[in-house]
Amino acid sequence: MNGHFAMVSTWAIMAGMLVAALPAQDMEGAEGEAPPQERVQRDGDLWSPQASAGGMSDWDLYAGGIYANTSPVWVSADFLMWWMRGNSLPSMVTTSPVGTDRADAGVLGVAGTSGLHGDEDVDARHRFGFRTSVGARLGHWFDELMQSDVEASLLWLGDGQRSGDFFARSEGTPILARPFYNTQTGLPDSQLIAFPGVAVGQIGIATSSDLLSTGLVYRAPLWPGQWGRIHWLAGYRYLQLQEELLISEQLTNTDPGAGVAVGTVFDIFERYATWNEFHGADLGLQMWTDVWGCTVEMLAKLAVGSVSRTVEIDGETLVDEPGSPLSISPGGLYALPSNLGRYRTTRAAVLPEFGIRLRRRISHSFILSAGYTVIVLDDVVRTGDQLDLTVNPAQLGGGSLVGEPRPAVLMKGSLLWVHGLHVGLEW
């Protein structure tokens, strides 16, 4: 679309050179003076093409010719390779050297304990997605040069490489444990998954996330110039970030003195899900300029609105003891009756976006583009931030709450940023 400017600029320069080369007598009137500007009588006033255009610059005049001779509708599609700020997970699986006392195994802060998963940002690697937009110019009734338009866009960023996924299994060696802080003792503690003579088991952790954004903007000229043009834009913006964290644990009792029969199987499931939905009014500026036969496009937008934050925590424990019916109780370890459920809050928020794009016409109908974009949204809820590792053991196995109601519903927010590269085609 804007790649036409380079072509028209070239023709304008060639035309200027041709005019400069004409003999002087061809440029003069009968008395050796420049011919008068074409004027006609319209509604009692003198009229000229420049006056009709509102005294606009040459850029405006030939830009109008460009828009008048191109399609009033365009479609673009971009392939994205972006990065998202990582999801911060606490230490969720630990181990200790063989020979560690049972009471100290996997306990954070005890000599020899090391982390196997967590205490890091996960899902921060590159991920792929797409962005598409459809636009239409609005015609002469909005502005004489037909530079006003509306554009609808859709962006989706997929899950990518899941660095938050983890799986471990042990027949007792090596030691596997899940650390927590015990409210009853006031000390760090752990729940054993696998320990020699106590239990054999396994644990799996999976994370996922995706981002969706849509928008509709009206764009109109703000400032024309010989080197380019600036438009202002206003519209509506929507963005959704959805994440999920799953913990699946299974352990089998091998301790005759544990209070349950040897061979009793415990299946523990926990699920943490978060949704962030932003709605806002979008305002911004967009600039185009021609450089070396290409069009450079720069964009700065700020959406002002609110973000609705939802956290859902679920969990259950299944106990299959030989000779007894299967029992099911609510909660796992970090997800217990004190924080199970669905919770929602809404807060004011801003969503800035900045981008730069290089565009070049490759045929009469297609423009190739490449660029970079960054989007920021504050105070979003991420799954890792909702894990409360302070636990009141009275709730384990379906027990009644006595004492402090932990784990708690944190509703902790953090800054989200996504950024990356894109290449695409426009028709």
C-alpha positions in Angstrom: 0.0 0.0 0.0 2.5 2.7 1.2 5.1 1.3 -1.0 3.4 3.3 -3.8 5.0 6.4 -2.3 8.5 5.5 -3.5 7.3 4.9 -7.0 5.3 8.1 -7.2 8.3 10.1 -5.7 10.5 8.8 -8.5 7.9 9.8 -11.2 7.6 13.3 -9.6 11.4 13.8 -9.7 11.5 12.7 -13.3 8.7 15.0 -14.2 10.4 17.9 -12.5 13.6 17.3 -14.5 11.5 17.2 -17.7 9.8 20.5 -16.9 13.2 22.1 -16.1 14.5 21.0 -19.5 11.8 22.6 -21.5 12.7 25.7 -23.6 12.0 29.0 -21.9 9.6 30.2 -24.6 7.4 27.2 -23.9 7.1 28.2 -20.3 6.3 31.8 -20.9 3.1 33.6 -22.0 2.7 35.9 -24.9 4.4 38.7 -23.1 7.3 36.6 -21.7 5.5 36.0 -18.4 4.4 32.8 -16.7 0.9 31.7 -17.7 -1.7 32.4 -15.1 -2.9 29.6 -12.9 -6.0 27.8 -14.2 -9.0 29.3 -12.5 -12.7 28.7 -13.0 -15.7 30.3 -11.6 -17.5 28.1 -9.0 -20.4 29.4 -6.9 -19.2 32.9 -7.4 -15.6 32.3 -6.2 -12.4 31.8 -8.0 -11.3 28.1 -7.7 -8.1 26.3 -8.3 -7.0 22.6 -7.7 -4.7 23.8 -4.9 -7.4 25.8 -3.3 -9.8 22.8 -3.4 -7.2 20.7 -1.6 -7.1 23.2 1.2 -3.6 24.5 0.4 -2.1 21.1 1.1 1.5 20.2 0.2 2.7 18.5 -2.9 3.0 15.3 -0.8 -0.7 15.5 0.0 -1.6 16.0 -3.6 0.2 13.1 -5.1 -0.6 10.9 -2.0 -4.2 11.4 -2.9 -3.5 10.1 -6.4 -1.9 7.0 -4.9 -4.9 6.3 -2.7 -7.3 7.0 -5.5 -5.7 4.4 -7.7 -5.3 1.5 -5.2 -7.7 -0.9 -3.7 -9.9 0.5 -0.9 -9.5 -2.7 1.1 -6.4 -4.5 2.2 -5.5 -7.7 4.1 -2.2 -8.5 5.8 -0.8 -11.6 7.6 2.3 -11.8 9.8 4.2 -14.8 11.1 5.5 -14.1 14.7 8.5 -15.3 16.6 8.1 -13.7 20.0 9.2 -14.1 23.6 7.1 -13.7 26.7 8.3 -12.8 30.2 8.8 -16.1 32.1 6.4 -17.6 34.6 8.2 -17.6 38.0 7.8 -20.9 39.8 8.9 -21.5 43.4 10.9 -24.6 44.3 8.4 -27.5 43.8 10.5 -30.7 43.8 13.6 -31.4 45.8 16.0 -34.2 46.5 18.6 -35.1 49.1 21.6 -37.4 49.2 21.0 -41.1 50.1 21.4 -41.5 53.8 19.7 -38.2 54.8 17.4 -38.6 57.8 13.8 -39.0 56.9 12.8 -35.8 58.7 15.3 -33.7 56.8 14.9 -35.2 53.3 13.9 -32.7 50.7 13.6 -29.9 53.3 14.7 -26.5 52.0 17.5 -24.9 54.0 18.8 -28.3 55.2 22.4 -29.1 54.1 22.4 -31.4 51.1 18.9 -30.5 49.8 18.8 -29.4 46.2 16.1 -28.4 43.9 15.0 -30.5 40.9 12.3 -28.2 39.6 11.2 -24.7 40.2 12.9 -21.6 41.7 13.2 -20.2 38.2 11.3 -18.5 35.4 9.9 -21.0 32.9 8.2 -20.7 29.5 10.5 -17.8 28.6 11.7 -19.4 25.3 10.6 -18.2 21.9 7.2 -19.1 20.7 5.3 -18.8 17.4 2.1 -17.1 16.4 0.3 -15.1 13.8 -1.2 -11.6 13.4 -3.7 -10.7 10.7 -5.6 -7.5 9.9 -8.2 -6.2 7.5 -8.6 -2.6 6.6 -10.7 -0.3 4.4 -10.4 3.3 3.4 -13.5 5.4 4.1 -13.8 7.5 1.0 -14.1 11.2 0.1 -16.7 12.0 2.6 -14.1 11.7 5.5 -11.3 13.5 3.7 -10.6 14.6 0.2 -7.4 12.5 -0.2 -9.1 9.3 1.2 -6.4 8.8 3.9 -8.9 8.0 6.7 -9.4 4.3 7.3 -10.6 1.6 9.7 -8.6 -1.5 10.5 -9.5 -4.7 12.5 -6.7 -6.9 13.8 -6.3 -10.3 15.5 -3.1 -11.6 17.2 -2.5 -15.1 18.7 0.7 -16.3 20.4 1.0 -20.0 21.0 2.3 -22.0 23.9 5.8 -22.6 22.4 8.4 -24.8 24.1 7.3 -25.8 27.6 10.4 -25.4 29.8 8.1 -25.6 32.8 7.3 -29.3 32.1 9.0 -31.9 34.5 8.7 -35.6 35.3 10.6 -37.7 37.8 10.1 -41.3 39.1 12.0 -43.2 41.8 11.8 -46.6 43.5 13.0 -45.0 46.7 16.4 -43.9 45.4 17.0 -41.1 44.5 14.9 -39.3 47.1 12.0 -37.2 45.8 10.1 -34.7 47.9 7.8 -31.6 47.7 8.9 -28.8 50.0 6.6 -26.6 52.1 6.5 -24.5 55.2 4.6 -26.2 58.1 2.3 -23.8 60.0 1.9 -26.3 62.9 5.7 -26.5 63.6 6.7 -23.1 62.2 9.5 -24.8 60.3 10.3 -25.9 56.7 9.0 -29.4 56.0 8.5 -31.8 53.0 6.1 -34.4 51.7 8.0 -37.5 50.6 7.3 -38.9 47.1 10.1 -41.5 47.2 12.3 -42.5 50.1 14.1 -45.9 50.8 11.7 -48.1 52.9 9.0 -45.4 53.0 7.5 -44.8 49.5 8.1 -45.2 45.8 6.5 -42.7 43.4 6.5 -40.2 40.6 5.6 -36.6 40.0 4.8 -34.7 36.8 4.4 -31.0 36.3 3.1 -29.3 33.1 2.6 -25.6 32.3 0.9 -23.9 29.4 0.1 -20.4 28.3 -1.3 -18.5 25.3 -2.1 -14.9 24.4 -4.9 -13.5 22.3 -5.4 -9.9 21.3 -7.9 -8.1 19.0 -8.6 -4.5 18.1 -10.4 -2.0 15.9 -9.0 1.4 15.2 -10.0 4.5 13.2 -7.0 6.2 11.6 -6.9 9.7 10.1 -4.2 12.2 8.9 -2.6 14.4 11.5 0.5 15.9 9.9 1.7 15.7 6.3 5.2 16.5 5.2 7.6 16.2 2.3 9.4 13.3 4.0 6.4 11.4 5.2 3.2 11.6 7.1 1.8 11.0 10.6 -1.7 9.7 11.4 -3.5 9.6 14.7 -5.6 6.6 15.6 -8.3 5.7 18.1 -10.2 2.6 18.8 -10.8 -0.4 21.1 -8.3 -3.0 22.3 -8.8 -6.4 23.9 -6.0 -8.7 25.2 -6.3 -12.1 27.0 -3.5 -14.1 28.7 -4.4 -17.6 29.8 -2.2 -20.0 31.8 -2.4 -23.4 33.4 -0.2 -25.3 35.8 -0.9 -29.0 36.5 0.7 -31.2 39.2 0.2 -34.9 39.2 1.7 -37.0 41.9 1.5 -40.7 42.7 3.1 -42.5 45.6 2.9 -46.1 47.0 3.4 -46.8 50.6 6.2 -49.3 51.4 6.4 -48.5 55.2 4.7 -51.1 57.4 4.4 -48.6 60.3 2.9 -45.8 58.2 -0.7 -46.3 59.5 -2.0 -47.5 56.2 -1.4 -50.9 54.5 1.7 -51.5 52.5 0.8 -51.0 48.8 -1.7 -48.2 49.5 -1.6 -45.9 46.5 -2.0 -42.1 46.8 -2.9 -40.1 43.6 -2.7 -36.4 44.1 -3.9 -33.9 41.5 -3.6 -30.1 41.6 -4.6 -27.5 39.0 -4.0 -23.8 38.9 -5.4 -21.7 36.1 -5.3 -17.9 35.5 -7.1 -15.6 33.0 -6.4 -12.0 32.4 -8.7 -10.0 30.2 -8.0 -6.4 29.3 -10.5 -4.1 27.7 -9.6 -0.5 26.9 -9.7 2.6 24.6 -6.7 2.7 22.2 -5.0 5.9 21.3 -1.8 6.4 19.3 0.3 7.7 16.5 1.5 6.0 13.3 4.2 7.4 11.0 5.4 6.4 7.5 8.5 7.6 5.6 10.4 6.4 2.6 14.0 5.3 2.9 16.0 3.6 0.1 13.0 2.4 -1.8 11.3 1.0 1.3 8.6 2.4 3.6 9.5 2.6 7.3 6.4 2.5 9.5 6.6 3.4 13.2 3.7 2.8 15.7 3.2 4.0 19.3 -0.1 3.2 21.1 -1.5 3.4 24.6 -4.7 1.6 25.6 -6.3 2.7 28.8 -8.9 0.5 30.5 -9.2 -2.3 33.0 -8.0 -5.8 33.4 -10.2 -8.6 34.9 -8.0 -11.1 36.7 -9.3 -14.6 37.5 -7.6 -17.4 39.5 -9.0 -20.9 39.7 -7.5 -23.5 42.1 -8.6 -27.1 42.2 -7.2 -30.4 43.7 -8.1 -33.8 45.0 -6.5 -36.8 46.6 -7.5 -40.4 45.8 -6.5 -43.1 48.3 -6.6 -46.7 47.1 -5.9 -49.0 50.1 -6.0 -52.8 49.6 -9.2 -54.2 51.1 -10.9 -50.8 51.4 -13.1 -48.8 49.1 -11.5 -45.9 47.1 -11.6 -42.7 49.1 -11.6 -39.2 47.6 -10.9 -36.0 49.5 -10.6 -32.4 48.3 -7.2 -30.8 47.9 -3.6 -32.0 47.3 -0.6 -30.3 49.0 -0.4 -26.7 47.7 -4.1 -26.7 46.8 -6.3 -27.3 49.9 -9.8 -26.3 51.0 -8.4 -23.0 52.3 -7.6 -21.8 48.8 -9.7 -24.0 46.5 -12.2 -22.2 44.3 -12.5 -19.5 41.7 -11.6 -15.9 42.5 -11.8 -12.7 40.5 -10.7 -9.0 40.8 -10.7 -6.1 38.4 -8.2 -3.3 38.3 -7.4 -0.2 36.2 -4.6 -0.9 33.7 -2.7 0.5 30.7 -1.4 -1.4 27.8 1.4 0.3 25.8 2.5 -1.0 22.4 5.5 0.1 20.2 6.5 -1.2 16.9 8.6 -0.6 13.8 8.1 -2.2 10.4 10.0 -2.1 7.1 7.8 -2.6 4.0 8.7 -3.1 0.4 6.5 -3.7 -2.7 7.5 -7.0 -4.4 4.7 -7.0 -7.0 1.7 -5.0 -8.2 -0.4 -6.7 -5.6 1.9 -7.7 -2.7 4.0 -5.9 -0.1 6.6 -7.8 2.0 7.2 -6.5 5.5 9.4 -7.3 8.5 9.5 -5.7 11.9 9.6 -5.7 15.7 6.9 -5.2 18.3 6.7 -4.9 22.1 3.6 -5.0 24.3 3.4 -4.5 28.0 0.6 -5.1 30.6 1.0 -4.6 34.3 -0.5 -6.4 37.3 -1.5 -9.7 35.6 -1.9 -12.9 37.5 0.4 -15.8 36.5 0.0 -19.4 37.8 3.5 -19.5 39.4 2.7 -16.5 41.5 -0.4 -18.1 43.0 1.4 -21.1 44.6 1.5 -20.7 48.4 4.0 -23.1 49.8 2.9 -22.4 53.4 0.7 -25.3 54.4 -1.5 -26.2 57.4 -1.3 -30.0 57.4 -4.6 -30.3 59.4 -6.4 -30.1 56.0 -4.4 -32.9 54.4 -6.4 -36.0 53.5 -9.8 -34.3 54.0 -9.1 -33.1 57.6 -10.9 -30.2 59.1 -9.1 -26.8 59.3 -7.7 -26.0 62.7 -5.5 -23.0 62.9 -4.2 -20.7 60.2 -6.0 -21.0 56.8 -3.0 -21.8 54.6 -2.3 -22.1 51.7 -4.1 -18.8 50.9 -5.5 -17.2 47.9 -2.7 -14.8 46.9 -4.0 -13.0 43.8 -0.4 -11.7 43.3 0.1 -9.7 40.2 3.3 -9.1 38.1 4.4 -7.3 34.9 3.9 -9.0 31.6 5.8 -8.2 28.5 5.8 -9.8 25.1 8.1 -8.8 22.2 9.6 -10.2 19.1 10.0 -10.3 15.3 7.5 -10.7 12.6 7.5 -11.1 8.8 4.5 -10.9 6.6 2.7 -10.1 3.4 0.1 -7.5 2.6 -2.4 -7.5 -0.3 
